[in-house]
Amino acid sequence: MAAAAVGVRCCSLLPFIHIDTRKFKSSSPCYYYWNNNNNNNNNNRRRRIDALFWGANEKKRISWSSHQQQFSFSLKNKVISISFVSSISDIPSTEWDACAVDATGGPDKFNPFLSHAFLSSLEISSSAVKDNGWTPHHMIVKDDQQNIIVAVVPLYLKTHSYGEFVFDHSWANAYYNYGSSYYPKLQSCVPFTPVTGPRILIRNTSFKHHVFDFIISAMKDLTAMSQLSSLHVTFPSQNEWHKFSQKGFLPRIGMQYHWTNRNYKNFDDFLMDMKHNKRKKIRQERKKVAAQNLVMKRLRGYEIKAKHWDSFYTFYRNTTDNKWGTPYLTREFFHEMGSRMGDQVLLIVAEDGDELVAGALNLIGGDTLFGRLWGCQPQTYYPFLHFEACYYQAIEAAIELDLKTVEAGAQGEHKIERGYLPVTTYSCHYLIDEEFRKIIEDFLVRESSQVKVVMKLLRDSGPFKEGVL
């Protein structure tokens, strides 16, 4: 295959922010002063990076970076451009979703959290926006000759580490104590959502592997040129995780609990794979919920009305308030998401008489049910209702919908005895400062060893009969 040359040009400074790098001391590790009042149009032009591929064995020409990359490309006269937008609304939903569908492996494996509908709901509802420390800076990769988008990357400039579920607060504190700035940083993720999936959403083209490599190089150069501390890719697919690790990112692993459908016909069929004591306990818990005269309903799409979302927002706020959490999502988010995503939304609710008293929010993917948020009415307590709404109803729904997996979100070892086993999650971290990079790399090696030991212990002591797994 002929070697390809790459030409890169940068047309402007970063459009999303103007930074006054005067530091001030505070009790918080985030101590940049932000000045975004510059209305100079020349400084607000969209940044554009062009990669020119052709078949000649020429050296690549890079005018804005000293990094020397090697690219190969089999097609001639192919021009690929990269630009950035400050809102996903600037990208046609059909083109974004086409990239997301191809990246996830087709409609049968589609991840709804990567959809234009979900991500735009976060922005429109003012949940993931600049004022909350999430400045959208999404990447568009375009085949200029065909005038089509061949890849997109959900990307955010962040001024804190909240809503990520991969914890780097101690890294930020270390930077601060050293007199350096950890924030702002770049983050490729789905805000507030610890769901594994591709982060470089790329179309199935004959040159997609080369575009993938070029995107990684552009992201790294963007981080360095913008004088940011770091670039983070959280909850990527395992395949992406390996590729990022080969490109200078520090690999990190974590753990979640997922339920797997082993071709079960119904809930009792699933229970027969459990050890006797675990099976008995689950049946007792479900009976105790039924004895409280609660009616469980699974609402989907048009069945979910505005009143349900208003009630669920109350439940959500009750959970965050009681758990000393932060209510990242606004009331408007649930209404926006519900109207935009239709049948991909499954809301499991509990009714006590005519009153809605609890709910669990799920999204339906190509082969997975994603459990996300739970809450109940303030000043109420129904024993075992949380397990029923979040875990058992989700399992029943997955069996009915012939889905392979239920992802029940982050944390919670109590999920194990209810059939949800530990699985590995992934993240990748690119740090500019070499000294900090070495320190964090050493920490991650030790952390990974501990995570693997814990996962093995948990799986070995799992709730299933011998030979089931």
Secondary structure, 3 states (H helix, E strand, C coil): CCEECCEECECCCCCCCCEEEEECCCCCCCCEEECCCCCCHHHCCCCEEEEEECCCCCCCEECCCCCCCCEECCCCCEEEEEEEECCHHHCCHHHHHHHHHHHHCCHHHCCHHHCHHHHHHHHHCCCCCHHHCEEECEEEEEECCCCEEEEEECCEEECCCCCCCCCCHHHHHHHHHHCCCCCCEEEECCCCCCCCCCCCEECCCCCHHHHHHHHHHHHHHHHHHCCCCEEEEECCCHHHHHHHHHCCCEEEEEEEEEEECCCCCCHHHHHCCECHHHHHHHHHHHHHHHCCCEEEEEEEHHHCCHHHHHHHHHHHHHHHHHCCCCCCCCHHHHHHHHHHHHHHEEEEEEEECCEEEEEEEEEECCCEEEEEEEEECCCCCCCCHHHHHHHHHHHHHHHHCCCCEEEEEECCHHHHHHCCEEEEEEEEEEECCHHHHHHHHHHHHHHHHHHHHHHHHHHHCCCECCCCC
